[in-house]
Amino acid sequence: MRFPFPFAGAAVALALALAIPAVGQDAPDERKALEEKLRALEEKQEETKKALEALKASLEAPPPAPRSTGPVEAPGLKPLDLGSSGSTGQVSSGTSFNPALSVIPEGLYYNDNRSGGAAGLFGAADGFAGTPVGEGRDLSRGLNLGETELTFSGAVDPYFDVTAIAAFATDGVGIEEAYGRTRSLPAGLAVKAGKFYSDVGYANKQHPHQWDFVDQNLPYEILLGGGLNDVGVQVTWLPKAPVYLLLGVEAFQGDNPGVANVLGPDANPAFADGAGPRLFTGFAKVSPDIGYSDALQIGLFGGRSSLHQEQTEQEGLDGTAWFAGTDWVFKHDSPEPFGKNDLVFQAEYLYRDKSLDRVAAEDPALVGRPSTARQDGFYVQGTWGFAPRFTVSGRYDAVGAFVNQIDLGDLGSTGYDASRRISAALTFNPTEFSRLRAQFNRGDAVIGGVRESFSQFFLQYQLSLGVHGAHKF
């Protein structure tokens, strides 16, 4: 910024100089007075110039740092930079000390044509009788409370998120999931630890309120004991690739009726007592780009248990088990409002192999003889939004579909027929926080070589209160 004061001072001095000769030689006192005034003006001008320069310098200088009112942070306590993964790593005030909370209650009406015994037929089917299976829904004919899910979730700090989900039922309270997960590891890595649903397959990680039907599909219910939910550690890798690709491995303690049923010496002195982790799984999921409104995900998965035990009235079996499968999901997101003409198709195939030895038997001659069970199952289902907020769903599932064989070594092997079911459901979602559903099942289970058919009818309501995170694909 420039100031014109030096030029004004020069003009005044010039005017005075011109005026001085005009006074003449006859007025020395007056001339002297004018010269003193000129010197005073010049001194005043110099002082003003210095003051303006000081003011200009003070305006251009940075403001002083505010005085600290709290303790000084010691050097070296800054959060560690774990790399960029698309997240700022910031913890908002809304989740630092106030986790998201949701409550999802459920109510059911149930009836069947077998005096309430239809739900237990598949557990008694040929090839599966006497072996551990999922408990399924414990429903009485008539009105049932169902399950109430209470969820807490939020960010702990820039490094971890935490989720805890409790399930309340009429017979008690259980912890469905309670785990911590990293927020921002480098290179697309993530670690989860605690109790959680495995990411094998597609339907396994879904909670009951996410199902398109009231009940779980048969392969998960019969072959995986209702689904893999255990205490363990998971490591996933999401690499930078032209398409979505997720790879993961898991190590679980090993406590699953279908593939890691560990009873220990307390149940039978002949049983081994193996320390965990005893169940190891792996999975891969890929999703190619097929358009803006459509999505496709293809998965492969498998797992192996180092210890699986079964106890019947006549014998105890001890050995290992492994499983493998594939899952396919296609989704179409219609531009029409409230889900009209949305489509979802999904299918999974599961194969299980149990290699066991008889470690105890009523007949001592049978001790040490092998028992190998090779069985499979699959389901195919689809959901269509035929009107705003209304969907209709259909499902066909079976166990022992292509393989249902029990090999007893030199005692021979036996093959059994498949047990199957077909389901249809009509669902109305008044809002995203409420759901009403009617479902009908018709199926048959092969028991003793005879097909035992059944029919089931369900009415269900689900309500969601509070903040609930978006579900994954």
QUITA-V604534 format. One record per residue. SS is DSSP state (H for helix, E for strand, C for the rest). Layout:
SS ; SS
This chain:
C ; C ; C ; C ; H ; H ; H ; H ; H ; H ; H ; H ; H ; H ; H ; H ; H ; H ; H ; H ; H ; H ; H ; C ; C ; C ; C ; H ; H ; H ; H ; H ; H ; H ; H ; H ; H ; H ; H ; H ; H ; H ; H ; H ; H ; H ; H ; H ; H ; H ; H ; H ; H ; H ; H ; H ; H ; H ; H ; H ; C ; C ; C ; C ; C ; C ; C ; C ; C ; C ; C ; C ; C ; C ; C ; C ; C ; C ; C ; C ; C ; C ; C ; C ; C ; C ; C ; C ; C ; C ; C ; C ; H ; H ; H ; H ; C ; C ; C ; E ; E ; E ; E ; E ; E ; E ; E ; E ; E ; E ; E ; E ; C ; C ; C ; C ; C ; H ; H ; H ; C ; H ; H ; H ; C ; C ; C ; C ; C ; C ; C ; C ; C ; C ; C ; C ; C ; C ; C ; C ; C ; E ; E ; E ; C ; C ; C ; E ; E ; E ; E ; E ; E ; E ; E ; C ; C ; C ; C ; E ; E ; E ; E ; E ; E ; E ; E ; E ; E ; C ; C ; E ; E ; E ; E ; E ; E ; E ; E ; E ; E ; E ; C ; C ; C ; H ; H ; H ; E ; E ; E ; E ; E ; E ; E ; E ; E ; C ; C ; C ; C ; C ; C ; C ; C ; C ; C ; H ; H ; H ; C ; C ; C ; C ; C ; C ; C ; H ; H ; H ; H ; H ; H ; C ; C ; C ; C ; C ; E ; E ; E ; E ; E ; E ; E ; E ; E ; C ; C ; C ; C ; C ; C ; E ; E ; E ; E ; E ; E ; E ; E ; E ; C ; C ; C ; E ; C ; C ; C ; E ; C ; C ; C ; C ; C ; C ; C ; C ; C ; C ; C ; C ; C ; C ; C ; C ; C ; C ; E ; E ; E ; E ; E ; E ; E ; E ; E ; C ; C ; C ; C ; C ; C ; E ; E ; E ; E ; E ; E ; E ; E ; E ; E ; E ; E ; E ; E ; E ; E ; E ; E ; C ; C ; C ; E ; E ; E ; E ; E ; E ; E ; E ; E ; E ; E ; E ; E ; E ; E ; E ; E ; E ; C ; C ; C ; C ; H ; H ; H ; C ; C ; C ; E ; E ; E ; E ; E ; E ; E ; E ; E ; E ; E ; E ; E ; E ; E ; E ; E ; E ; E ; C ; C ; H ; H ; H ; C ; C ; C ; E ; E ; E ; E ; E ; E ; E ; E ; E ; E ; E ; E ; E ; E ; E ; E ; E ; E ; C ; C ; E ; E ; E ; E ; E ; E ; E ; E ; E ; E ; E ; E ; E ; E ; E ; E ; E ; E ; C ; H ; H ; H ; C ; E ; E ; E ; C ; C ; C ; E ; E ; E ; E ; E ; E ; E ; E ; E ; E ; E ; E ; E ; C ; C ; E ; E ; E ; E ; E ; E ; E ; E ; E ; E ; E ; E ; E ; E ; C ; C ; E ; E ; E ; E ; E ; E ; E ; E ; E ; E ; E ; E ; E ; E ; E ; E ; E ; C ; C ; C ; C ; C ; C ; C
